[in-house]
């Protein structure tokens, strides 16, 4: 498969049964709704994937992708709801810590892809600082409020990666927060 034929994949990581840990999945779902409504047009071949807690099970997807945008709850000691973009170089060279030893297998996935010399030409992580990782359904209020900014950051990263996502409607900030957070 040529580089041009390989997809760009947005993977939402997290466990929806652990409150804010499910933010990555919620962000991908919000992006899917925007695409379905025609508010966002992604380039052909771009895949949106609920990666949940698959961890190493995502290795085939990662190894076949041209580029990956990972979306996850990441504890970097920031204010809850803060959206952080971690670039490719940082992901590839991060020492053990929140980016490498995640409870959801994200670190294991990145390390396995690196060891196999498999994986995308580029990857980035859109992380959101969680407020509460505990048994329960639904995001906390602060995390729901962060979803539109995280969706917008994801679109910006797709554009930066050369995916050229084109807006067919208003910016994500103009979307009803409840809808963007998956609470419609």
Helices and strands as residue ranges (DSSP letters): G 3-5, E 8-13, G 19-22, H 23-37, E 40-41, E 47-52, G 55-58, H 59-64, E 67-73, E 83-86, H 88-93, H 106-115, E 122-128, H 141-160, E 166-167, G 172-174, H 177-180
